[in-house]
Amino acid sequence: MSHSNSLSRFKRSGNQAERRVIKGESVPVEEKVISLFEPHTDIIVKDKRQVQYGHKINFSSSKHGMTLDAVIESGNPADSPVCYH
């Protein structure tokens, strides 16, 4: 992580805080700084439960439980299953 990128995210986070707290604005999700160290971190909302930050990972497994595939999703896609056998 370069210092210029860190400084840019730090300035954006200060601007975001000013907009939200002082001006009472709603900051669109795509403009929010979620992490200074991992800019690709996503906001993950599960129904009405607590908001989490990170990455959603989907695993595919065999009927014996062996992991066959793993995909790191972008954003907060639905949790609905793709298929069951």
MDTraj code that builds the backbone (N, CA, C; nanometers):
import mdtraj as md
import numpy as np

residues = "MET SER HIS SER ASN SER LEU SER ARG PHE LYS ARG SER GLY ASN GLN ALA GLU ARG ARG VAL ILE LYS GLY GLU SER VAL PRO VAL GLU GLU LYS VAL ILE SER LEU PHE GLU PRO HIS THR ASP ILE ILE VAL LYS ASP LYS ARG GLN VAL GLN TYR GLY HIS LYS ILE ASN PHE SER SER SER LYS HIS GLY MET THR LEU ASP ALA VAL ILE GLU SER GLY ASN PRO ALA ASP SER PRO VAL CYS TYR HIS".split()
xyz = np.array([
    [0.0852, -0.1167, 0.0000],
    [0.0000, 0.0000, 0.0000],
    [0.0899, 0.1232, 0.0000],
    [0.0697, 0.2113, -0.0963],
    [0.1531, 0.3302, -0.1048],
    [0.1016, 0.4391, -0.0108],
    [0.1902, 0.5294, 0.0261],
    [0.1530, 0.6387, 0.1155],
    [0.0508, 0.7310, 0.0505],
    [0.0620, 0.7534, -0.0804],
    [-0.0327, 0.8426, -0.1473],
    [-0.1731, 0.7821, -0.1483],
    [-0.1836, 0.6498, -0.1668],
    [-0.3146, 0.5848, -0.1611],
    [-0.3721, 0.5908, -0.0206],
    [-0.2885, 0.5692, 0.0796],
    [-0.3333, 0.5758, 0.2186],
    [-0.3813, 0.7158, 0.2528],
    [-0.3068, 0.8153, 0.2116],
    [-0.3439, 0.9543, 0.2385],
    [-0.4749, 0.9888, 0.1698],
    [-0.4923, 0.9431, 0.0473],
    [-0.6155, 0.9685, -0.0267],
    [-0.7357, 0.9068, 0.0449],
    [-0.7232, 0.7808, 0.0895],
    [-0.8335, 0.7148, 0.1610],
    [-0.8596, 0.7831, 0.2947],
    [-0.7532, 0.8275, 0.3630],
    [-0.7699, 0.8976, 0.4908],
    [-0.8482, 1.0273, 0.4697],
    [-0.8139, 1.1038, 0.3655],
    [-0.8857, 1.2284, 0.3354],
    [-1.0313, 1.2007, 0.3001],
    [-1.0533, 1.0942, 0.2196],
    [-1.1908, 1.0576, 0.1830],
    [-1.2723, 1.0175, 0.3052],
    [-1.2089, 0.9483, 0.4005],
    [-1.2822, 0.9063, 0.5205],
    [-1.3192, 1.0277, 0.6061],
    [-1.2306, 1.1282, 0.6112],
    [-1.2622, 1.2515, 0.6829],
    [-1.3771, 1.3261, 0.6165],
    [-1.3744, 1.3318, 0.4843],
    [-1.4821, 1.3956, 0.4083],
    [-1.6131, 1.3212, 0.4316],
    [-1.6062, 1.1892, 0.4312],
    [-1.7248, 1.1066, 0.4545],
    [-1.7835, 1.1336, 0.5923],
    [-1.6990, 1.1400, 0.6936],
    [-1.7453, 1.1666, 0.8303],
    [-1.8112, 1.3037, 0.8396],
    [-1.7515, 1.4034, 0.7762],
    [-1.8096, 1.5383, 0.7764],
    [-1.9470, 1.5380, 0.7099],
    [-1.9572, 1.4723, 0.5959],
    [-2.0848, 1.4665, 0.5245],
    [-2.1925, 1.3982, 0.6081],
    [-2.1566, 1.2858, 0.6719],
    [-2.2554, 1.2082, 0.7475],
    [-2.2905, 1.2724, 0.8808],
    [-2.1894, 1.3124, 0.9587],
    [-2.2124, 1.3577, 1.0959],
    [-2.2510, 1.5051, 1.1024],
    [-2.1763, 1.5904, 1.0342],
    [-2.2000, 1.7341, 1.0447],
    [-2.3118, 1.7812, 0.9522],
    [-2.3082, 1.7342, 0.8271],
    [-2.4070, 1.7799, 0.7288],
    [-2.5316, 1.6924, 0.7231],
    [-2.5290, 1.5770, 0.7882],
    [-2.6449, 1.4886, 0.7911],
    [-2.6770, 1.4221, 0.6581],
    [-2.5785, 1.4154, 0.5696],
    [-2.5996, 1.3539, 0.4381],
    [-2.5929, 1.2018, 0.4471],
    [-2.6575, 1.1388, 0.3517],
    [-2.6457, 0.9947, 0.3353],
    [-2.5417, 0.9701, 0.2262],
    [-2.4343, 0.9016, 0.2606],
    [-2.3264, 0.8765, 0.1649],
    [-2.3565, 0.7464, 0.0901],
    [-2.3619, 0.7498, -0.0434],
    [-2.3871, 0.6270, -0.1185],
    [-2.2799, 0.5210, -0.0901],
    [-2.3222, 0.3950, -0.0915],
    [-2.2327, 0.2835, -0.0585],
    [-2.1061, 0.2865, -0.1431],
    [-2.1189, 0.3141, -0.2731],
    [-2.0012, 0.3107, -0.3607],
    [-1.9001, 0.4215, -0.3290],
    [-1.9400, 0.5228, -0.2524],
    [-1.8486, 0.6311, -0.2140],
    [-1.7888, 0.6117, -0.0750],
    [-1.8399, 0.5154, 0.0008],
    [-1.7952, 0.4980, 0.1395],
    [-1.6568, 0.4366, 0.1476],
    [-1.5777, 0.4862, 0.2422],
    [-1.4486, 0.4266, 0.2752],
    [-1.4774, 0.3317, 0.3911],
    [-1.4625, 0.2020, 0.3657],
    [-1.4922, 0.1007, 0.4667],
    [-1.3661, 0.0630, 0.5440],
    [-1.2540, 0.0590, 0.4758],
    [-1.1278, 0.0216, 0.5389],
    [-1.0142, 0.1041, 0.4781],
    [-0.9286, 0.1578, 0.5631],
    [-0.8127, 0.2321, 0.5140],
    [-0.7076, 0.1367, 0.4581],
    [-0.7058, 0.0137, 0.5059],
    [-0.6014, -0.0812, 0.4688],
    [-0.6429, -0.1795, 0.3599],
    [-0.7743, -0.2059, 0.3461],
    [-0.8254, -0.2973, 0.2439],
    [-0.9380, -0.2273, 0.1686],
    [-0.9059, -0.1475, 0.0676],
    [-1.0085, -0.0675, 0.0001],
    [-1.1173, -0.1485, -0.0694],
    [-1.0954, -0.2764, -0.0942],
    [-1.1952, -0.3593, -0.1612],
    [-1.2886, -0.4310, -0.0624],
    [-1.2855, -0.3938, 0.0657],
    [-1.3725, -0.4526, 0.1664],
    [-1.5179, -0.4185, 0.1352],
    [-1.6080, -0.5149, 0.1533],
    [-1.7503, -0.4961, 0.1259],
    [-1.8295, -0.4825, 0.2553],
    [-1.9472, -0.4185, 0.2452],
    [-2.0434, -0.4130, 0.3547],
    [-2.1358, -0.5322, 0.3344],
    [-2.1473, -0.6182, 0.4347],
    [-2.2304, -0.7375, 0.4248],
    [-2.3445, -0.7256, 0.5257],
    [-2.4673, -0.7220, 0.4752],
    [-2.5857, -0.7108, 0.5602],
    [-2.6639, -0.8412, 0.5502],
    [-2.6950, -0.8991, 0.6630],
    [-2.7711, -1.0247, 0.6694],
    [-2.9063, -0.9948, 0.7330],
    [-3.0122, -0.9897, 0.6534],
    [-3.1464, -0.9590, 0.7023],
    [-3.1408, -0.8362, 0.7927],
    [-3.1884, -0.8499, 0.9162],
    [-3.1846, -0.7374, 1.0101],
    [-3.0782, -0.7580, 1.1162],
    [-2.9884, -0.8520, 1.0900],
    [-2.8807, -0.8791, 1.1849],
    [-2.7698, -0.7763, 1.1711],
    [-2.6705, -0.7893, 1.2533],
    [-2.5576, -0.6975, 1.2570],
    [-2.4864, -0.6885, 1.1218],
    [-2.4450, -0.5673, 1.0873],
    [-2.3681, -0.5431, 0.9654],
    [-2.2266, -0.5951, 0.9863],
    [-2.1728, -0.6614, 0.8835],
    [-2.0362, -0.7120, 0.8889],
    [-1.9573, -0.6528, 0.7734],
    [-1.8266, -0.6529, 0.7866],
    [-1.7387, -0.5988, 0.6832],
    [-1.6381, -0.7059, 0.6446],
    [-1.6132, -0.7187, 0.5161],
    [-1.5169, -0.8194, 0.4715],
    [-1.5495, -0.8662, 0.3320],
    [-1.5461, -0.9975, 0.3128],
    [-1.5709, -1.0573, 0.1822],
    [-1.6597, -1.1792, 0.1994],
    [-1.7561, -1.1941, 0.1106],
    [-1.8426, -1.3112, 0.1107],
    [-1.7773, -1.4198, 0.0273],
    [-1.7692, -1.5388, 0.0825],
    [-1.7068, -1.6506, 0.0115],
    [-1.8096, -1.7624, -0.0023],
    [-1.8261, -1.8111, -0.1234],
    [-1.9152, -1.9246, -0.1490],
    [-1.8318, -2.0481, -0.1779],
    [-1.8676, -2.1566, -0.1087],
    [-1.7989, -2.2836, -0.1275],
    [-1.8920, -2.3830, -0.1961],
    [-1.8373, -2.4640, -0.2840],
    [-1.9094, -2.5773, -0.3431],
    [-1.8429, -2.7025, -0.2894],
    [-1.9268, -2.7980, -0.2494],
    [-1.8684, -2.9202, -0.1942],
    [-1.9361, -3.0439, -0.2516],
    [-1.8654, -3.1556, -0.2409],
    [-1.9199, -3.2835, -0.2860],
    [-2.0143, -3.3369, -0.1788],
    [-2.0854, -3.4437, -0.2101],
    [-2.1767, -3.5015, -0.1116],
    [-2.1016, -3.5596, 0.0081],
    [-1.9706, -3.5764, -0.0047],
    [-1.8883, -3.6273, 0.1055],
    [-1.8226, -3.5147, 0.1855],
    [-1.8515, -3.3885, 0.1472],
    [-1.7999, -3.2747, 0.2215],
    [-1.6680, -3.2187, 0.1736],
    [-1.6142, -3.2723, 0.0648],
    [-1.4878, -3.2211, 0.0125],
    [-1.5135, -3.0899, -0.0629],
    [-1.4368, -2.9874, -0.0326],
    [-1.4522, -2.8593, -0.1007],
    [-1.4013, -2.8720, -0.2438],
    [-1.4889, -2.8373, -0.3384],
    [-1.4553, -2.8481, -0.4800],
    [-1.4229, -2.7134, -0.5429],
    [-1.4791, -2.6072, -0.4875],
    [-1.4591, -2.4742, -0.5447],
    [-1.4861, -2.3699, -0.4380],
    [-1.4225, -2.2547, -0.4493],
    [-1.4473, -2.1410, -0.3609],
    [-1.4417, -2.0146, -0.4455],
    [-1.5387, -1.9266, -0.4243],
    [-1.5462, -1.8016, -0.4995],
    [-1.5593, -1.6865, -0.4010],
    [-1.4723, -1.5862, -0.4128],
    [-1.4846, -1.4653, -0.3322],
    [-1.5753, -1.3709, -0.4096],
    [-1.6938, -1.3476, -0.3552],
    [-1.7938, -1.2647, -0.4223],
    [-1.7590, -1.1168, -0.4097],
    [-1.8075, -1.0398, -0.5033],
    [-1.7924, -0.8947, -0.4992],
    [-1.9231, -0.8350, -0.4490],
    [-1.9150, -0.7452, -0.3534],
    [-2.0363, -0.6827, -0.3011],
    [-2.1080, -0.7719, -0.2028],
    [-2.2423, -0.7641, -0.2026],
    [-2.3245, -0.8377, -0.1077],
    [-2.4346, -0.9139, -0.1812],
    [-2.3983, -1.0185, -0.2591],
    [-2.4998, -1.0934, -0.3316],
    [-2.5906, -1.1711, -0.2355],
    [-2.7070, -1.2075, -0.2832],
    [-2.8037, -1.2821, -0.2021],
    [-2.7455, -1.4156, -0.1560],
    [-2.7945, -1.4632, -0.0418],
    [-2.7491, -1.5912, 0.0149],
    [-2.8246, -1.7110, -0.0419],
    [-2.9214, -1.6886, -0.1283],
    [-3.0046, -1.7988, -0.1769],
    [-2.9176, -1.9044, -0.2453],
    [-2.9505, -2.0299, -0.2210],
    [-2.8703, -2.1376, -0.2813],
    [-2.8888, -2.1439, -0.4326],
    [-2.7834, -2.1840, -0.5017],
    [-2.7897, -2.1982, -0.6463],
    [-2.8625, -2.3275, -0.6818],
    [-2.8236, -2.4359, -0.6180],
    [-2.8918, -2.5638, -0.6407],
    [-2.8607, -2.6601, -0.5277],
    [-2.9498, -2.7545, -0.5113],
    [-2.9305, -2.8626, -0.4137],
    [-2.9550, -2.9937, -0.4855],
    [-2.8825, -3.0972, -0.4483],
    [-2.9045, -3.2300, -0.5051],
    [-2.9341, -3.3273, -0.3951],
])
top = md.Topology()
chain = top.add_chain()
for i, resn in enumerate(residues, 1):
    res = top.add_residue(resn, chain, resSeq=i)
    for name in ("N", "CA", "C"):
        top.add_atom(name, md.element.get_by_symbol(name[0]), res)
traj = md.Trajectory(xyz[None], top)
